[in-house]
C-alpha cells in the first residue's frame, strides 16, 4: 500500500478499505480524537492495530501519523498503564495525575494505540482513571480496540462522538481480495468478512494449568509463572512472600496481584514499577527491586539478599529511601563527591538548600555543611581545597570556604574566578569542579548552552548545546610524559538531550558522545583504573554509564527520575526525588 508517496506495510485479507479509513482518520485534523476499532471475535482488530503500529513507528513517518506509544491492555491495571506510557513518552510517572500534568505542561501532540482494551484487569477503570483524562488534553489522540456495548467503550466521556471502525461491517473488507486471501490459505471464503473464522482460527488459548502443590515455582518459565500470578490475583499467598517470584514473572500480572498489599516487598515493587514494567531481563528486574529494598528494615534486607541470587550487570550497594530510612536526606536536587576535608564523601543538597554529607562507600550519615543562608539550589561542587561552591536557583554562585586553609585555589583566587565567569556568561545553570586539579576553579554552564572554564586569569567558553546546559561534571585525565600531569575533561548535558565532552585546553569533541530525545537531568565523570567513565541521566529515568576507553555502555533505571549523579570509583551515586542510592557498575 502506498500513501502520500510512502510505502506502508501490506494489509491482507482484503482489509485495504479498513486501513485507508484508519489512515484517513489520522490525517484529518477535524476527526474525533478517539477512534474505536470494534468487531466480533476473529474480525482482525488486533491485526489491524499491529499493522498501524508497524507503519506508524518504523522509518520516516509524517508527524501527524506517528504513534508515540503502544499500550497492550490485556491484564493491565491503571498503575502498569501509567508506568508503561510514561516510559514511552520520556517521563517517569507513578500515577495518572502527574502523567497528565506533565503532558499538559509540554503541550506535545501524542498518539496512543491501545489494543485489547476489553481484556484489561478492569477495562472501565482503565478508561476513567487514565485514558479519559488523557483525552481531555487537546493534543492527545487514542486509537483503541474495544467492542461496542462493552464496559470500556461505555466509559469514555471526553470525546462524546468517537470515530468507530467496526470490522464486522462488510464495507471495510474487499470481498474479492478476501476470497483470494482465504482460498490461498485453504480457508473458507464464505466466512467473509471475518478472517479468523475463515481460517478456523482457535479461540484464545487457555492459561497454563497451575503446578501441583510442592512444585519449585522458581523453576517455572516466565509465561507459566505469570499465569500463576494471574490465577492467584485475589490472594497471591506464598507468591507474594518470595521476592524472586516478583522478578521472574511478568511485571503486569505481578502488579495486579499485589495492588492491595501494603507490605515492604509490595511497596518496593510499586516504587520500582516504571523501571521494571517493560524490562525483559528478570535479573535486571531483580536488581531494581533489590535496590529499592536496601536501607529499610530487616525483612527488606532479607528479601534483598534473596534477590542477589540473580546476577545482573549492576548491583545496588546502599540506599536511603523516603519513608523507610531516618537518614533519608530529602529530595536530592544536587550532589557531588568531595575533596579536601570532604574526601571520600558525597555532599547532597535538598530543595531548601541544606547540604548533608554521607560516606560514599557505605552511605553512613556523617554531618552537614554549614551554609550561612540556605536557599534553593541548582547545583554544588567541591574544589580541591575543600571550598563548597553553591549555585542557587537564581543562578548565583556562592563559595563556602573551609576554616583552615588547604592546598589549592585560595579564597581570593576562587572569588576572582567566579567574578570572571559571571562577567562572561549568561544566566548560570550548572556548576562542576575537578577535585583532582589543585588550582582549578569551578566550571559553569549557562542558559544559552555555553560552558565556561576559568584558568590563568582567563575565561574560555564554548557553546555546546541548543538551549540551557542542564548538568555539568568534570574529571582529571592522566597526562603523558610530554604533557601536563593532569588534563581536565568536562562533561555537559543539555535540555537538547545531548551529552558533550570538552577538554577546555583544546577544542570540544565535534559530535555529542550521546544524544536522546529528552532532556539530560544529570551527568557525572570519573576516572578508574580502566580509564575515564561518564554517566548521564535523562528525564525518562534512564541512566547510561559509558566507558570512554573501552567503548562499553551500561543502561539502568531505578523507577525514579534521577536529578543528580556522581561517580566514586566504580560506584555511581544517584540523587532522586525519593531517595539516594549507590550502585556498583562493575560486577
TORNUTOR-266983 format. One record per atom (N, C-alpha, C): x, y negated, z negated. Coordinates in steps of 0.1 Angstrom, whole numbers, plus 5000, padded with zeros to 4 digits. Layout:
N
XYZ;...
END
This chain:
587
500850125000;500050005000;500949885000;500649785009;501349665010;500449545007;500949454998;500149334995;501049214993;500749105000;501548984999;502949015004;503149105013;504449145018;505249225009;504749274998;505449364989;504749494988;505649604989;505149734989;504849774975;503649834973;503149884960;503050034960;503350104949;503350244949;502050294955;502050414963;500850464968;499850514958;498550504961;497450544952;496650644959;496650774954;496050884961;494550894958;493951004962;492551044960;491550934966;492050864976;491150764982;490850644974;491750624964;491450514955;491950374959;492250364971;492750234976;491750114973;490450134975;489550024971;489549984956;489750084947;489850054933;491149984930;492250024937;493549954935;493449814940;492849784952;492749654957;491849564948;490849624942;489949554933;490749504921;491549594915;492349564903;493349454906;494049464918;494949364921;494249224924;493049234930;492249114932;491949044919;491649124908;491349064895;492548994890;493749064892;494949004887;495248874894;494948864907;495348744915;494348634914;493148654907;492148554907;492148474894;492548354894;492648274881;491248244875;490248264883;488848244878;488248364872;488848484873;488348604869;488248614854;487348684848;487348704833;488648764829;489048724817;490448764812;490448904806;489348974807;489249114803;488649194814;489449294818;488949394828;488849524821;487749584822;487549714816;487349824827;488249924826;488250034836;487450144829;486350184835;485350284829;485250404839;484350494835;484050614844;484050734836;483350844841;483250974834;484551044833;484651144825;485951224824;486351274837;487651274840;488151314853;488051214864;487651094861;487550994872;488850924875;489850954867;491250894871;491450764865;490850734853;491050594847;492550584843;493050674836;494450664831;495450664843;495050744853;495950744865;495950604872;494850544873;494850404879;495650304871;495550314857;496250214849;497750254850;498150374851;499550414852;500050364866;499250374876;499650314889;499850164888;498950094881;499149954879;500449914872;500749994861;501949964854;503149984862;503150084870;504350104879;504549994888;503449954894;503549844904;503749704898;503449684886;503449554880;504549544869;505549634869;506649624860;507949644867;507949714878;509249754885;509549654896;510849614897;511249534908;510749394907;510749324918;510249184919;508749184919;508149134908;506649124907;506248984906;505248934913;504748804912;504348774897;504548654893;504448624879;503048654874;501948624881;500648644877;500248794876;501048874882;500649024883;501549104874;502449054867;503349134859;502749174846;502749304843;502349354830;503449334820;503149264809;504149234799;504249334788;503149414786;503149514775;502149624778;502549744774;501649854776;501349914762;500149934759;499749984745;499050114747;499750234747;498950364748;498150374735;496850374736;496050354724;495650484717;495950604723;495550734717;496150744704;495350754693;495850774680;496350654673;496350534680;496950414675;496050354664;496750294654;496050214644;496250064648;495649974641;495849834642;497349804639;497849874629;499249844625;500249884635;500150014640;501050054650;500949974663;499749934667;499549854679;500249714677;500149654665;500849534663;502349554664;502849654658;504349684659;504749694674;504049774681;504449804695;504349684704;503249614703;503149494711;504149384707;504449374694;505449274690;506749304696;507149434696;508449474701;508549444716;507449474724;507449454738;507449304742;506849224733;506749084736;507848994729;508849064725;510048994719;509848934706;508948994698;508648944685;508749054674;508849014662;508749114651;507449074643;506549164643;505249134636;504849264628;504249234616;503749344608;502249344607;501549234611;500149214610;499649134622;498349154625;497749084637;497948924636;497648874624;497748724623;499048664628;500148704622;501448654627;501748674642;501348784647;501548814661;500748714670;499448694666;498548604674;499148464672;499548424660;500048284658;501348264666;502248364667;503448344675;503148334689;502248404695;501948394709;501248264712;500348214702;499748094704;500747974704;501747984696;502747884695;503547864707;503947974714;504747964726;503947944738;502647984738;501747954749;502048024762;502848134761;503148204773;502048284779;501948314792;500948404797;501348544794;500348624790;500548764786;499548854792;499948964799;499049064804;499349194797;498349254791;498549374783;497649484789;498249604791;497449714796;497249814785;496049854783;495649944771;494950064776;495750174780;495050294783;494450374771;493450454774;492850544764;492450474751;491850354752;491350284741;490350364733;489550434739;488450514732;489150624723;490350654725;491050754717;491850704705;491750574703;492450514692;491950574679;492650554668;492250604655;490950554651;490650424653;489350364651;489250254663;488650294674;488650204685;488050064683;486850064675;486249934673;487149854664;487849914654;488649834645;489849774653;490449854662;491549804670;491149684679;489849684684;489349574691;489149454682;488349474672;488049354663;489249304656;490249394652;491349354644;492449294652;492649324665;493749284672;493449234686;492749324694;492649294709;491649174711;490549164703;489649044705;490348914701;491048914689;491748794686;492848754696;493448854702;494448814713;493748754725;492548804728;491748744739;491248604737;491248564724;490848424721;491948324725;493148374728;494248284733;494048274748;494048144753;493748124767;494748194777;495948214773;496948274782;496948424782;496148494774;496148644773;495048704782;495548814789;494548894797;494749034793;493749114793;493749254790;493149334801;493749444804;493049554812;493049674804;491849724801;491749834791;490949944797;491250064792;490450184796;489450214785;488150184788;487150204777;485850234784;485150334779;483850384785;482750284782;481850264792;480650184790;479750254779;479350174769;478550224759;479350274747;480650274748;481450324737;481750224726;482250264715;482550174704;483450064708;484450094715;485449994719;484849894728;484149934738;483549844748;482649744741;481849794731;480849714725;481449624714;482749634711;483349554700;483949424706;484149414719;484749294725;483649184724;484049064720;483248944719;483848824725;485148824726;485948704730;485648664745;485448774753;485048754767;483648814769;482648724770;481248784770;480948864782;481548834794;481148904806;482448954813;483049064808;484249114814;484049174828;485149174835;485049254848;485049404844;484249474852;484149624849;484349694862;485349784862;485649874873;485350014869;484150064873;483650194870;483950294881;484950374878;485450474888;484450584891;483350594884;482250684888;481450624899;481550504902;480850434913;481550464926;480850524936;481450564949;482150444957;481750324954;482350214962;483850194960;484350254949;485750244946;486650354951;486050444959;486750564964;486450584979;487350584988;487150605002;486850755004;485650795009;485250935010;486051015019;486450965030;487251035040;488651075034;489250975028;490650995022;490551085010;489451075002;489251164991;489151304996;488351335006;488251465011;489551525016;490251435024;491651475029;492551515017;492551425007;493351444995;492951574988;491751604985;491251724978;491551844986;491351844999;491551965007;493052005008;493851905009;495351925009;495851994996;495051984986;495452034973;494652164969;493852214978;493052324976;491852294967;491452164966;490352124958;489052124965;488052074958;486652064963;486251924966;486151894979;485751754983;484351724979;483551814975;482151784971;482151724957;483251724950;483251654937;483451504938;483451454950;483551314953;482551234943;483051124937;484351064938;485251084926;485151204920;485951234907;487051334910;488351284909;489451364913;489651484903;489351464890;489651574881;488751694884;487451684885;486651794888;486951854902;487451774911;487751814925;488951924924;489851904915;490951994913;490752094902;489552094896;489352184885;490152154873;490452024871;491451984860;490852034847;491652094838;491252134825;490952014816;490152034806;489951934796;491251904788;491251804780;492451764772;492851884764;494151924764;494552044757;494252024742;493952144736;493752144721;495052114714;494952064702;496052034693;496752174690;498052174688;498652294683;498052354670;498052484669;497552544657;498452514645;497952464634;498852434623;499552564618;500852544614;501652664610;501052724597;501352844594;500852914582;501552854569;500852864558;501552824545;502852884544;503852804539;505152854536;506152844548;505652794560;506452774571;507452654568;508552664575;509552554574;509152434583;508452344577;507952234585;509052154592;510152144586;511252064592;511752124605;511552254607;511952324619;511052304631;509852254628;508952234639;509352124649;508952134661;509252024671;508451904668;508751794674;508051664671;506551674675;506251744686;504851744690;504051824680;504551944676;503752024666;503651954653;504751894649;504751824636;503851704636;503751634647;502851514649;501451564648;501151674655;499751734654;499351764640;500351814632;500051854618;499751724610;500551614612;500251494605;498851444609;498451454622;497151414626;496051494620;496251624619;495251714613;495051684598;496151644592;496151614577;495951474574;495451394583;495451244581;494651204569;493551284566;492651244554;493451274541;494351364541;495051404529;496351464533;497451384536;498651444541;499351534531;499051514518;499551604508;501151614508;501651734509;503151754508;503851694520;503151674531;503851604542;504351464538;503551394531;503851254527;504951254516;505351364510;506351364500;507751394505;507851434518;509051474523;509551364533;510551294530;510951184538;511451224552;512051344553;512451394566;511251414576;510151454570;508951474579;508451344585;508651234578;508351104584;509151084596;510451104595;511351074606;511251174618;510951304615;510951404625;509651404634;508551344629;507351344636;507151214644;506151204652;505851084660;505450974650;505950844652;505650744642;504150704642;503450714653;501950674652;501150764643;501150904645;500350984636;500850974621;502150954619;502650934605;502050814599;502050704606;501450574601;500050584598;499250654607;497850664605;497550744592;498350854590;498150934578;498450874565;499450774565;499850714552;499350574551;498350544559;497850404559;497350354545;496750444538;496150404525;497050444513;498150494515;499050534504;499950414500;500250404487;500950294482;502250334474;502750454477;503950494471;505150434478;506350454472;507550384477;507950424491;507750554494;508050604507;507150554518;505850544515;504950484525;505150334527;505450264516;505750124517;507050104526;508050184523;509250164531;509050194546;508150294548;507850334562;507150214569;506250154562;505550044569;506449924571;507349904562;508349794564;509249824576;509549954578;510449994589;509649994602;508349984602;507550014613;507949954627;508149824628;508549764641;509849824647;510649884638;511949934643;511750084647;510750154642;510650294644;509550334654;508550244656;507350274664;507650324678;508650274685;508950314698;510350374699;510950414688;512250474687;512150624690;512850674701;512650814704;513550904696;514650854689;515550944682;515150954668;514851084663;514451094649;515651054639;516851074643;517951044635;518050884632;517750814643;517750664641;516550624633;515350694635;514250664626;514550694611;515350794609;515750834595;516650724590;517550674598;518550574594;517850444590;516750404597;516050284594;515250304581;514550414580;513750444568;514750454555;515850514557;516850524546;517250394541;517550304551;518050164547;516950094540;515650114543;514550054537;514350104522;514850224520;514750284506;515950244497;516950194502;518150154494;517850044484;518450054473;518349944463;517049934455;516250044456;514950044449;515150144437;514050214434;514050294422;514750434425;514850514414;515550644416;514750734425;513450724426;512650814435;513050774450;513150644452;513550604465;515050644469;515850634459;517250674461;517350824465;516550904458;516551044461;516051074476;515050994480;514451004493;515550964503;516250854500;517350804509;518350914511;518750984500;519751094501;519251204510;518051234510;517451344519;517651294533;517351174536;517351124550;518751124556;519751114547;521151114552;521551244558;520651344557;520951474563;520951464579;520251364584;520251344599;521251244602;522351294609;523451204612;523051104623;523250974621;522850874630;524050784634;523950704645;525050624649;525450514639;524650484629;524950384619;524250434606;524650374595;524050414582;524050294573;522950274565;522850164555;523850194544;524550094539;525450114528;524750064515;524149944515;523449894504;522449794509;521449764501;520349674505;519749614492;519249494494;518449424484;517149374491;516049434487;514749414494;513749334485;512949254491;511949184484;510949274477;510649254464;509749334457;510249454451;511449504455;511949624450;513349604443;513849484442;515149464436;515149324429;515549324417;515649194410;516749104415;517749164422;518849084428;518549044442;517349064447;517049004460;517248854460;518048804469;518348664469;517348574475;516148624480;515248544487;515548554502;514648494510;514948494525;516348444528;517048524536;518448484538;518548404551;518348274549;518448184561;519848174567;520848194558;522248184563;523048274554;524148324560;525148404552;526448394559;527448424551;528848424557;529748504547;530748564553;531748624544;532748514539;533348544528;534148444521;535648454524;536348344519;537748334520;538248264507;539548264505;540048194493;539448254481;538748174472;538248224460;537048314462;536548314474;535348404478;535748524486;537048554486;537448664494;536748794490;536348874500;535649004498;534148984493;533748864494;532348834490;531448794502;530148794500;529248734510;528448634503;528348514510;527548404504;526248394512;525148384504;523848394510;523048264506;522448194516;521648084513;520148114515;519348064505;517948084506;517247954512;515947954514;515347834520;515447704512;515647714499;515847594491;517247534491;518147604497;519547564497;520447624486;519847704477;520647774467;521547874474;522847894470;523747984476;524248074465;523948204467;524348314458;525448394464;526248464456;527348544461;527248684456;527648774466;527548924464;528848984468;529149104462;530249174466;529949244480;530749214490;530449254503;530349414505;531249484497;531249624498;530149704491;529649644480;528749714472;527349644470;527349514473;526049444472;525849394458;526849414449;526649374435;526549214434;525549174427;525449024425;526548974416;527248864421;528348814414;528148674408;527448584415;527248454409;526548364419;526948234418;526348134427;527348024430;527147954441;527947834444;527247714438;527947634431;527347514426;527147414437;525947384441;525647294451;525047164445;525747054447;525346934439;523846894441;523346894454;521946854456;521446954466;520947074462;520447174471;519347124480;519347154493;518347124502;518247224513;517247244521;517147344531;518347344540;518847464543;520047474551;519747544565;520647514575;520647584587;521747684587;522847654580;524047744581;525047714570;525947794568;527047774559;528247844564;529447804560;530747864563;531747844552;532747924552;533847914542;535147894549;535947794546;537247774552;538247854545;539447864550;540547944544;540847894530;540747774528;541047714515;539947734505;538747794509;537647814499;536647704499;536747604508;535647504508;534447564515;533247544509;532047584515;531447474522;531247494535;530647384543;529147414546;528247334541;526847344542;526347264554;525447324562;524847244573;523347244570;522747124567;521447124562;520447124574;519147134571;518147154581;518047034591;518646924587;518646794595;519946784603;520746884602;522046874610;523146794603;523046774590;524146704583;525046804576;526346794579;527346884572;527746824558;528046914549;528446864536;529446974530;530646934526;531647034521;531447044505;531547164500;531647184486;533147234483;533947144478;535447174477;535747244464;536547354464;536847424451;537547334442;537447354429;538047274418;539547274419;540147394422;541647404423;542047404437;543047314441;543547314455;544147444458;543947484471;544447614476;545047584490;545947674494;546547654508;545447644518;545747564528;544747544539;544347394540;543347364548;542947234551;542447164538;543047054534;542646984522;541346914524;540846854513;539546784513;539546664523;540646594523;540746474532;540746524547;541546624550;541546674564;540246734568;539546804558;538246854562;537246744565;537246644556;536246534559;536546464572;537846444575;538246384588;537746464600;537946594599;537446684609;535946674611;535146674600;533746664600;533346534607;533946424603;533646294609;533846294624;534946354628;535346354642;534246434650;533846554645;532846634652;531546554652;531146494642;529846414642;529846304652;531046244654;531146144664;531046194678;531446314680;531546374694;530346454698;529546504688;528546594691;527146534690;526146614695;524746584694;524246624680;522946654679;522446694666;523046834663;523746844651;524446974648;523347084645;523547204650;522647304648;523247434642;524547454642;525147574637;526647544633;527147624624;528447604618;529147734616;530447734618;531247854615;532647814611;533347904604;534747884600;535448014602;536748004604;537648114606;538548124594;538148204584;538848214571;540348254573;540648324584;542048374585;542948264591;542448154595;543348044600;543447934589;544647924584;544747844572;544347694574;544747634585;544547494587;543347464596;542547564599;541447544609;540247474602;539647374609;538447314605;537247394610;536047374604;534947444609;534547404623;533947494631;533447474644;531947444642;531347374652;529947344652;529347364665;528047394665;527247394677;526147284676;525647244688;524647134687;523447164695;522447074694;521147094700;521247084715;522347034721;522447014735;523147134742;523447244733;524047354739;525647354739;526247264732;527647254732;528247304719;529447354720;530247404708;531447314707;531847274694;532847174692;533847234682;535147214685;536347264678;537247144675;537547124662;538447014659;539847074655;540947014662;542247064659;543246954663;544246934654;545246834656;544746704659;543646664651;543046534653;542246514665;541946614673;541146604685;539946704684;538946664691;537746754692;537646804706;537646934707;537446994721;536047044721;535347024732;533947064733;533647134746;532747224746;532347294758;530847324757;530147284768;528647314768;528447454773;528047544764;527947694767;526547744769;525547664765;524147714765;523247614772;522147664777;521047584782;520047574770;519947464764;519247454751;520047464739;519547454727;520247454715;521147574713;522347554706;523047654700;522347704687;521947824687;521247874675;522047954665;523247984669;524148064660;525548054664;526448064654;527848044657;528748124647;529748184652;530648264643;532048254649;533048294641;534448294646;535348394639;536348434646;537348524640;538748484646;539748544640;541148524645;541648654652;542248634663;542748754670;544348744668;544948864667;546348874665;547048834678;548048734677;548748694689;549948784692;550448764704;551648844708;552948774704;554148834707;555348784703;555648644709;555048614720;555348484727;554148384725;553248414717;552048334715;551848304700;550848224697;550548184683;550348314676;550648314663;550448434655;548948474653;548048374653;546648404653;545948314662;545048364670;544348294680;542848284677;542248164676;540748154673;539848204684;538848274681;537748314690;536448274684;535648194692;534348154687;533248234695;532248274688;531148344694;529848254692;529148224702;527948144701;526748214706;525548184700;524348234706;523348114708;522548134718;521648024721;520148054722;519447944722;517947964725;517748024738;518748014747;518548074761;518848224761;519048284749;519248434749;520648484751;521548384754;522948424758;523848424746;524848514747;525948514737;527248484745;527948384741;529148334748;530348344739;531548374746;532848384739;533748264744;534448204734;535248094738;536448094728;537648104734;538848074726;539147924728;538947844718;538947694721;540247634725;541347724725;542647674731;542747704745;541647754751;541647784766;540247774771;539947804783;538647784789;537747894784;536447874783;535547974779;535348084789;534948204785;534648314795;533548254804;533748284817;532748224827;531348274826;531148404821;529848454820;529548494806;528248504802;527948544788;528348694786;528848724774;529148854770;527848944769;526748874767;525448944766;524348844768;523248894773;522048804775;520848884775;519848834768;518548904767;517448794769;516248834770;515148744774;514448674762;515148674751;514548604739;515748534731;515448434723;516448354716;517348444707;518648404707;519548454697;519248394684;519148474673;518948424660;520148424651;521148504654;522348514646;523448584654;524748544650;525848614656;526948634645;527848724647;528948744638;530148784646;531348764640;532548804647;533548854636;534348954640;535349014630;536349084638;537449124630;538549194636;538749324628;538849434635;539049564628;540349624634;540749734628;541949804633;541849834648;540649854652;540449894666;540349774676;540249654670;540149534678;538949444674;538749334681;537649244678;536249304680;535349264671;533949314672;533049184671;532049194679;531049084680;529649144677;528849074669;527449124667;526549004670;525349044675;524348934678;522948994675;522048904671;520648944668;519748854676;518648904681;517748834689;516348824681;515448744686;514248714679;513248834678;513548944686;512749064685;513249164675;514249124668;514849214657;515949304662;516249304675;517349384679;518749324675;519649404670;520949374667;521849454675;522849394682;523749464690;525249434686;525949544683;527349534678;528149574690;529149494694;529849524706;531349524703;532049634707;533449644705;534149584718;534749464716;535349394727;536549464733;537249544725;538449614731;537949744738;537149824733;536749944739;535549934748;534749824746;533549804755;532349874750;532349954739;531150014735;530249924728;528949964727;527949884720;527049974712;526549924701;525549994693;524449894690;523249944693;521949874690;521349924678;520749834669;520049884658;518949784654;517949834647;516849744642;516549794628;516049704620;515649734606;514149724603;513449664613;511949644610;511649494607;512749414605;512549274603;513249194613;512949064614;513748974622;515048944614;516148934621;517448904615;517748764617;517848694605;518148544606;519648514605;520448604600;521848574598;522648704598;523948694602;524748804603;526148774598;526948874593;528348854590;528948994591;530248994594;531049124595;532149124585;532249234578;533249254568;533849394571;534949394579;535449524584;534449594593;534149714589;533149784597;531749774591;531649694581;530249664575;529649544582;528449564587;527649454592;526649414582;526649284578;525749234568;524649154575;523349194571;522249134578;521349054568;521048934571;520248854563;518848844570;517848874563;516448884568;515448804559;514248784564;513248714556;512848794544;513048924544;512549004533;513649084527;514949064531;516049144525;517349104529;518349164523;519749154526;520249294526;520949334537;521449474538;522849484545;523549584542;524849614548;524749754554;525149754567;525149884574;526549914579;526950034579;528250084584;528050114599;528850044607;528650064622;529650164628;530550224619;531450314624;531250444616;530550544622;530250664615;531350764617;
END
